[in-house]
């Protein structure tokens, strides 16, 4: 049976909203970021995908 990915967690840091997401569907490896970084990632989807694809080849 394949593991289910952990749900993203919404929280707060210094009175600002943050999201914690998990790496490789593992609840041990995670990172947290705020609205600014989320917006930057969303604004560059093609570049982010290209970066990921070049990095694994």
Secondary structure by P-SEA (a helix, b strand, c coil): cccccccccccccccbbbbbbbccccccccccccaaaaaaaaacaaaaaaaaaaaac
